[in-house]
Amino acid sequence: MSPPDSVTSPDSYPVTNVNKVKRVHERGRYDKETVHAILDAALVCHIAYVIDGRPYCTPTSFWREGSHLYWHGSSASRMIRSQKEGVDVCLTVTHLDALVMARSGFHHSVNYRAVMAFGKAHVIDDPEEKLKLMDRFIDRIYPGRSKLIRQPNKQEFKATTMIGMEIEMASGKIRDKHVADEEEDYEGVPAWSALYPVRQVIGEPSDCARQLPGLTRPDEMSDFVPGARLDEVMSKTYRRTFG
């Protein structure tokens, strides 16, 4: 059940006292288009949860299908064992887009795109569904690759657990602006100020030393161009796999 003060719209996640952006609230985003775009451009998330009263936060790879999020982990891990019971979790992603140098320490900042998504984790037990998810996990990053590689063997299948979470509430938060100082500081503080864009980019591929002869990069991976921004590549590969 959503907490009180909920505001609902078919194209947005409900705004509640759990996910409402309170600090610099004008940066908050609740529409699904923006929230999903931030999620789909990310490869790594952090999942926060509580075990025996102690908080934990685990980084892992993930992907989205509709309003459902999926991730995987070792069947022996503490995170997976705890989430099998249907624990409440908060999944977050952040893209660092720029460093912002201002004329006071208070106004130094960063540009970013971030999402917090709330829900209850559950294990995918059905073997056929689990295998499909394992394939889609590979294809989400490398479109079509599940058809080129071998299927997991019994030990690999057993050692891997797939976890899903329906997004109950979510909020995005975006800062996308230049230096923003106090008016009197522009003339009164002689400190050089600037914005440095930050990008994570794809590098040159290094072929496996034991590559079979005659193999080339699949056409489905044409977005993996050296120098391409990783967040843009991940958005493109998501669309290639899920439309």
BAFI-312700 format. One record per residue: y, z, x of N, C-alpha, C, O in turn; residue in three letters. Coordinates in steps of 0.2 Angstrom, whole numbers, plus 5000, padded with zeros to 4 digits. Layout:
YZXYZXYZXYZXALA
...
end
This chain:
499450005004500050005000500650005004500650045009MET
501149965003501749965007502150025006502150055000SER
502550045011502950105010503550095006503650035004PRO
503850145004504450134999504950095002504950075008PRO
505450074998506050024999505849955001506149925005ASP
505249934999504949875000505349814997505549824991SER
505449765000505849704998505349644999505149635004VAL
505149604993504649554994504949484992505349484988THR
504649434996504849364994504249324997503949345002SER
504049274993503449234995503449205002502949195005PRO
504049195004504149155011504349205017504449195022ASP
504349275015504449325020503949385019503649395014SER
503949425025503549485024503949535021504549535022TYR
503649585018504049635014504449675019504149695025PRO
505049695018505449735022505349805020505549825014VAL
505049855024504949925022505249965027505549945032THR
505250035026505450075031505050085037505150115042ASN
504450045038504050035043504249985048504349995054VAL
504349925045504549865049505249845049505449795053ASN
505749875046506449865045506749875052506649925055LYS
507149825054507449825061508149865060508549845056VAL
508149925063508749965062509249965067509849965066LYS
509049955074509449945079509749875080509249835081ARG
510349865079510649795079510249755074509949705075VAL
510349775067509949745062510049675060509549645058HIS
510549645063510749575061510249535065510249475064GLU
509949555070509449515074508749515071508349475073ARG
508649555066508049555062507849495059508249465056GLY
507249475059506949415055506349435052505849465055ARG
506249415045505649435041505349375038504849375035TYR
505749315039505449255036504849235040504849235046ASP
504349215036503649195039503749135044503349135049LYS
504149085043504249035048504449055055504149035060GLU
504949105055505149125061504649175065504549165071THR
504349215061503849265063503249225066503049235072VAL
503049175062502449135065502649095071502149085075HIS
503249065071503349025077503349065083503149045088ALA
503649135083503649175089502949195091502749195097ILE
502549205086501849225087501449165090501049165095LEU
501549105087501149045089501349015096500948985100ASP
501949035099502149015105501949065111502049055117ALA
501549125109501349175113500549165115500249145110ALA
500349185120499649185122499449255123498849265121LEU
499849305125499649375126500049415121500649405120VAL
499649465118499949515114499849585117499349595121CYS
500149635114499949705115499749735109500149735104HIS
499249775109498949805102498949875103498649905108ILE
499349915099499449985099499050015094499049995088ALA
498750075095498250105091498250175093498450195099TYR
497950225089497850295091497150315091496750295086VAL
496850345096496150365096496250445097496450465102ILE
495950485093495950555094496650585095496650625099ASP
497150555091497750585092498150555098498750575099GLY
497850515102498250495108498350415108497950385106ARG
498950395109499150325108498850285114498850305120PRO
498650225113498450175118498850105116498950095110TYR
498850065121499149995120498749955125498849955131CYS
498449905122498049855126498249785125498449755120THR
498349755131498549685131497949635131497449655133PRO
498049585127497449535126497749475123498249465121THR
497349425124497449355121497349355113496949395111SER
497749315109497649315102497849255099498049205103PHE
497749245093498049185089498049195082497849255079TRP
498449155078498549165071498249105067498249055069ARG
497949125061497749075056498049105050497849155047GLU
498549065047498849085041499249155042499649165047GLY
499049205038499349275039498849315042498949385042SER
498349295046497849325049497949325056498049265059HIS
497849375060497849375067497149395070496749435067LEU
496949355075496349375078496349385086496849355089TYR
495949425088495849435096495149455097494749465093TRP
495049455104494349475106494349525111494849545114HIS
493749555113493649595118492949615119492549585116GLY
492849655125492149675126491849715121492249765119SER
491249705119490949755114490949825117490849865113SER
490949835123490949905126491549935127491649995129ALA
492149895125492749925127492949985122492749985116SER
493350025124493650085119494050055114493950075108ARG
494450005115494849975110494449945104494549955098MET
493949905106493449875101493049925097493049925091ILE
492849975101492450025097492850065092492650085087ARG
493450075094493950115089494150075083494150095078SER
494250005084494449965079493949935075494049915069GLN
493249955076492749935072492749975066492549955060LYS
493050035066493150075060493650065055493750095050GLU
494050005057494649985053495250025054495550055049GLY
495450035060496050075062496650035061496649975061VAL
497250075059497850045059498150025066498050065070ASP
498349965066498649945073499349905072499549885066VAL
499649905078500349865078500249815084500149835089CYS
500249755082500249705087500949675089501349655084LEU
501049665095501749645097501749585102501249585106THR
502249545102502349495107503049495109503449505104VAL
503149475115503849465117503949405122503549395126THR
504449365120504649305125505249325128505749345125HIS
505349335135505949345139506249275140505949235144LEU
506849265137507249205138507749205143507949145145ASP
508049255144508649255149508849325151508649375147ALA
509149335157509449395159510149395159510449335160LEU
510549445156511249435154511549495158511449555157VAL
512049475163512449515167513149525164513549475164MET
513249585162513949595159514349635164514249645169ALA
514949665161515449695165515349775164515749815167ARG
514849795160514749865160513949875160513649825157SER
513749935162512949945161512749935154512149915153GLY
513149965149512949965142512849895140512349885135PHE
513249845142513149775139512749735143512649675141HIS
512449755149511949715152511349705147511149755143HIS
511049645146510549635141510049585143510049555149SER
509549565139509149515140509149475133509249505128VAL
509049405133508849365127508149365127507749365131ASN
507949375120507149385119507049355112507449355108TYR
506349345111506149335104505549385104505049375108ARG
505449425099504949475098504649485091505049465086ALA
504049505090503749515084503349575084503049595089VAL
503449615079502949675078502549665071502949645066MET
501949665072501549645066501049705064500749735069ALA
501049735058500649785056500049775052500149725047PHE
499449805053498949795048498349835050498449885055GLY
497749825047497149865049496649815052496449765049LYS
496449835058495949795062495249795059495049845056ALA
494949745059494249745056493749695061494049645063HIS
493149715061492749675066492449615061492249625055VAL
492349555064492049505061491249505063491049495069ILE
490849525058490149535059489749475058489149475061ASP
489949435054489449375052489449335058489949305061ASP
488749315060488649275067488949205066489249185071PRO
488949175061489249105060489949105061490249065064GLU
490249155057491049155057491249175064491749155067GLU
490849225067491049245074491049185079491449185083LYS
490549145079490449095083491049045082491249015087LEU
491149025076491748985074492449015077492848975080LYS
492549075077493149105079493149105087493649085090LEU
492549105090492549105097492749035099493049025105MET
492448985096492648915097493448905096493748865100ASP
493648925090494348915089494848955094495448935095ARG
494649005097494949045102495048995108495648995110PHE
494548965110494648915115495048855113495548835117ILE
494948825107495348765105496048785104496448745105ASP
496248845102496948865101497348855108497948835108ARG
497048865114497348855120497248785123497748755125ILE
496648765122496448705125496148655119495548665118TYR
496548625116496248585110495648545111495648505116PRO
495148555107494548515107494048535113493548505113GLY
494248585117493748595122493148625120492648625124ARG
493048665114492448695112491948645112491348655112SER
492048575111491548525110491348495117490848465117LYS
491648515122491548495129491148545133490748525137LEU
491148605131490848665135490248685131490148675125ILE
489848725135489148745132489348805127489848835128ARG
488948815122489048875118488848935122488448935126GLN
489048995119488949055122488149075122487849055117PRO
487849105127487149125127487149185123487649215121ASN
486549215123486449275119486749335122487049375118LYS
486749345128487149395131487849395130488249445129GLN
488149335131488849325131489049335123489649365122GLU
488649315119488849325112488849395110489249415106PHE
488349435112488249505111488849545114489049595111LYS
489049525120489549555124490249545121490749585123ALA
490349505117491049485114491049505107490649495103THR
491649535105491749555098492449525096492849525100THR
492449495090493049465087493349515082492949535078MET
493949525083494349565078494849525075495149485077ILE
494949545068495449515064495849565061495749625060GLY
496449545059496949585055497349545051497749495053MET
497349565044497849535040498549565041498549625041GLU
499049525041499749545043499949575036500149545031ILE
500049645036500349675030501049675030501449665025GLU
501349695036502049695037502249665044501849675048MET
502749635045502949605051503749595051504049585046ALA
504049605057504749585058504749555065504449575070SER
505249505065505449475071506149505073506549525069GLY
506249495080506949515082507149465088506749455092LYS
507749445087507949395092508649405095509149425091ILE
508749405101509449405104509449335108509049315112ARG
509949295106510149235109510849225109511149185105ASP
511149255114511849255115512049265122511649285126LYS
512649245124512849255131513149325132513049365128HIS
513549325138513849395139514249415133514649375131VAL
514249475131514649505126514949575128514649625127ALA
515549565131515849625133516349655129516549625124ASP
516649715130517149745127517749705129517849675134GLU
518249695124518749645125519249665131519349615135GLU
519349725132519749745138519449735145519749725150GLU
518749725145518349725151518449655154518349645160ASP
518549605150518549535152519149525157519049485162TYR
519649555156520249555161520249615166520549605171GLU
519949665164520049735167519549745172519649795177GLY
518949715172518349735176518249675181517949625178VAL
518349675187518249615192517549615194517349615200PRO
517049605189516349595191516049535189516149515183ALA
515749495193515549425192514949435186514549475187TRP
515049395181514549405176514249335174514549285175SER
513649335172513249275170512649285166512449335165ALA
512349225164511749225161511249185165511349125167LEU
510649215166510149175170509549165165509249205163TYR
509449095163508849085159508249095163508149095169PRO
507749115159507049135162506549095158506549095152VAL
506149055162505649015159504949025163504949025169ARG
504449025159503749025162503448955161503448935156GLN
503248925167503148855167502448845169502148875173VAL
502148785167501448765169501548735176501948695178ILE
501048755180501048725187500548665188500248645183GLY
500548645194500048585196499348615195499148665197GLU
498948575192498248595191497848585198497948545202PRO
497348635199496948635205496248625203495948675200SER
495948565204495348545202494748595205494848615210ASP
494248605201493648645203493348605209493348545209CYS
493248645214492948615220492248585219492048535223ALA
491948605213491248575212491248535205490848525202ARG
491848495204491948455199491448395199491448365204GLN
491148375194490748315193491148255194491748255192LEU
490948205198491348145199491448105192491048115187PRO
492048075192492248035186492548075181492748045176GLY
492648145181492948175176493748185176493948185182LEU
494048175171494848175171495048225165494648245161THR
495648235165495948285160495848255153496048195153ARG
495648285149495548255142496248245139496748275140PRO
496248195134496848175131497148225127497848235127ASP
496748275124497048325120497448375124497748415121GLU
497348375131497748415135498348385138498648405143MET
498648335135499248295138499848335138500348325141SER
499848395134500448435134500448475140501048505142ASP
499948485144499948525150500248485156499848465160PHE
500848475156501248445161501548485166501848535164VAL
501448485172501748525177502548535176502848475175PRO
502748595175503548605174503648615166504148635165GLY
503148605162503248615155503248685153502948725157ALA
503748705149503748785147503148805144502848765139ARG
502848865146502248885143502248895135501848885131LEU
502848925133502948945126502948875122502648875116ASP
503248825124503248765121502548735121502348705116GLU
502148735126501548705127501048745122500648715118VAL
501148815121500748855117500848835109500448835105MET
501448815108501648795101501348735099501148725094SER
501348685104501048615103500348625103500048585098LYS
499948665107499248665106499048695100498548685097THR
499448745098499348775091499348725086498848725081TYR
499848685085499848635080499348585081499048555076ARG
499148565087498548515088497948545085497548505082ARG
497848605086497148635083497148655076496748645072THR
497748685074497748705067498248665062498248685056PHE
498548615065499048575061499648605059500048575056GLY
end
